[in-house]
């Protein structure tokens, strides 16, 4: 059910996860009575200023992630050194780990969780809408009969999504836990020191940063190709057939997304209504621009 992602999509989701894991400082509010808070000349360069600020924030996040990863690596190195009865190496590793954690807190004193790693996992359900409906019906029957575990097995497979998870250092507790190990090593209490390091590593927090529904992602890609064909006034019969296939495939993906619960019934009804209008407009080889604008915005809402 799991399968690898493309490298390009992984990079996009990595950036997204890092942005979600470490919030950017809110912009200062404009003074009352001034809609923008900026003179016209200054306002004209705001896009460039905001882009530069975003770039700087991203660089800051990258540094924090690198330092957090190093802190964990040095903690693990210290634990391995103690296992090999090399207390001096362990102390050096812990010194490096503590230094990295202090840098993180200096860069962002308000930060609660420092991301160490980001994992992207894909759960791809290879099933048609009819099969999913049958599975849901069976699960409901089990629940009605009080057979919760049987229903759980069926429902547990009903997911088609990309999940972005981050592993984080809890900065409220982890640095102190690391510092508390050093005196134990100095006293020769190696078993207690090893237990302390292992306990600290066990406090790492795994958080879900994003869940991206694959049916909606596929529908978006199908509609993108369909839009290019719909704007072509000189479509061939073959292209008209391809356009109809794309719209039908998009509808099927949307239906799967609805069955899997990736949106409300009302939100999907609005999308189906728009898709009906597009099919009507593109019938008999008709072409035009802007027909897909609304449905693209509707689907984009599922990724926010």
N, C-alpha and C positions, 0 to 999 in steps of 0.2 A: 504493500500500500504506500510505502514511502519511496520516494525517488529523488535523484539529485536535481538541483536547479541549475539554470544557466549561470555562468559566471557574471554576466552583466546584471542580471536580476539580483544576484546575491549582493553585489556591490551597492546597488540602489537600496536594498533593504537594510544593509549594514549601516549605511548613512542614516536611514530613517530611524533605525533602532537607537543609534547613538544620540540622535537628536531628541528622541523620546526619553532616553534614560537620564539625560542631563538637561534640564530646562534652561532656556535662555532668559536672562534678566529682562523684565518687562520694561518697555520704553517709558520715559518720563511723560507725565500728562501735560498737555498743552495748557497754558494759562486760560482762565475763564474769559469769555468774550472774544476769543480768537479761535476760529475753526481749525486752523492748522498749526498755529504757534510759530510759524516761520514767515520770514519775509519772502516775497516772490522769487528773488534770486536764489535764496537758500533752498526754497521748496523745489526749485527746478533740478537741483542736484541730489535730492533725497533718494532716488532709486540707487544711485551710485554709492551713496553713504550707507544705505541699508545693506547693499550687497557686500560692501567692505566689512561691515559689522558682522554679517552672517559668516563670512569667510574667517574672520578672526575668532568668532565663537566656535566654529568647527575645528579650527586648529587647536584651540584650547581643549576641546573635548578629546581630540586625538591624543594630546599629551597626557590627559588624565587617564585615558584608557591604557596607554602604554605604561604609565607609572603604576597603575593598579595591577596590571598583569605581572609586572616585575615584582611587586610586593608579594603576590601569591607565589610566584616562582621561587623567590628567595625564602619564603616560609617553608615551602616543600623541600628546598635544598637544606635548610636548617634541620628539618625533621630527619632527612636522610643521613645527614652528618651525625646526628645523635644515635641513629641506629648503628652507624659504623664506629661509634665511640670516638668521635672527633669533635669534642665540645668547642674548641677554638674556632673551627670552621663554622659551626652552628652559630656562634656568637657574631661572627663577621656577616653571615647571611642575614641574621636578624637585625643587625645594624643597618644593612642596606634596605631591608624591608621597611623598617621604621622610618628611615629617611624618605623613602618614596611616599609613604602614607602622609608624612608631614608636608611634603610638597603638594599633594592633592588637597589637603585641608587649607594650605596657604592660598592655593589658586581659587578655591571655592569653599569658604568656611560653612556655608549653608547646605552643602551637599550631604545628603543622607546615605545614598548608595553610589559607590564608584563602580562603573561597569568594567568587568575584567574581560569578558568575551561575549560574542553574539553568535547564536546558533540559529540556523534557518532550516526548518524541517517541513517537508511537503507531504501531506496526506491526500492521495488522489483516489477518489472513488470511481472505479470503472463500472458504472451502471447507468442504465437508462431511467427515465422518469417513471415508467411503469413499474420497474423492478423496485425502485425506492418506495413508491406508493404501497406496493405489496408488503414490503418489509415493515413499513410504518404500521400498516393494518395488523400484521402479525404481532408486532410489539404491543399494540394497544389491546389485542386479545389476551396476551399474556398478563398485562397489567390488570385487566378486568378480572382475571382468574386468580389474582394475587401472586402470580409467578414473576416476581420482580427481577430476579437474576436472569431468567430466560430473556426477558425484555431488554435487560441491560446489555446482554451480548449483542443483540440485534441493533440497538440504538447506538452502541459504542462505535460501530463501523460507519455511521451516517455522518461523514465529514469529508469535505473536499476543499482543502485550504492550505495556505502557506502560513506557518506559525513562526514568528520571530521572537526568540527568547534571549534574554540577557542574564549573565551571571554577574553578581554584584558583591562588593565588599560592604558590609554594614559599618559605616565609619563611626557610629556611636559606640560600638563595642570592640571591633576588631583591633584597632591600634593598641588599646589598653591591654587586651588579651595577649598580644605579642610582647609588649613591654614587661608583662608579669612573668614571662618565661625566663628572661635573662637572669634574675637573681636565683632562680631555681638551678640553672646551669652552674652559676658561680658556686652554689652550695654543694654541687655534685649530685643533686636530686634529679638524675637524668630521666627516670621513669615518669616522674611528675611533670618534667619539662616536655617530654614527648606527648603525654596525655593533654597538656595545655595547648600545644601546637595543633594536635589533631582536633581538639574541641573548637579551636578558632577556625580551622578550615571547614569544619562542619556547619559553621554559621553563615557561609556564603548563601546569598539570596538569589534564587532563580525567579525571574519575573517575565511574564508574557508582555511583550511590547506591542505586538500587532498580530491580528488574525486577518488574512487576506483571502476572501472566498474565490476559489479557482473558477467556478462557473461564471461569476461576474467578470473575472479577468478574461476568460475566453470569449464571452459575449462582447466585451469591449473590443477585442482584437478582430473578431468577425465583422462587427459593425464598421470598424475602421476601413477594412477592405471593401465592404459594401458601399460605403460613402464615396470612395474613389470611383467606383463603377457608376453610381447614381448620378454623379456630376458629369459623366461623359454623354454628350448629346448624340454621339455617333456609335452607340453601343451596337454590337452585333447580336444576333440571336443567341449565340453561344454565351456571350457576356450577360445577356438578360437572364439566361438560365442560371448562370453562376451567381448573379445577384440574388435571385429568388432562393437559391440554395443557402447562401450566406445568411439571409434574413431568417430562413426557417431554422438553420442551425443555431443562430443567436437566440431565437425563441425557445428552443429546446434547452439550451444552457440556462437561460433565465428561469425556466420551469424547474430545473434541477435545483437551482439556487433557492427558489421559493420553497420547495419541498424540504430542503435541508435547513430551512429556518434562518437564512442569511438576511432577512428583511421582513418587514410587515406585509400583510396581504394588500394593504392600500398602496404601498410603494410599488409593488409589482404590478398592480392593476394600472397604475399611471404609466408605467413603462410599456405594458402590453398595448395600451391605448395609443401611445405614440408610435409603437411599432406597426400597428394597424394602419395608421395614417401614412407612414413611410411606404408600406407595401402598396397602398392605394395610389400614392403619388408616382411610384416607379413603375406602375403597371403599363403595359403597352409601349414600353420603351421610352417613357417620359423621363426627362432629366432636369436637375436643378440643384442649386447650392443652398446650404443652410438647413436642409431637411433633417439633418441628424444632430443639429446643435442641442436641442432640448434633451433628447434621449442620452446623449453623451454626458450632459450635466447630471441627469438622473442617475446614471450608472456610476459616475465619479463619486456620487454621494456615499456609495457603499464602501469606499476606501478611505473616507475621512475619519 
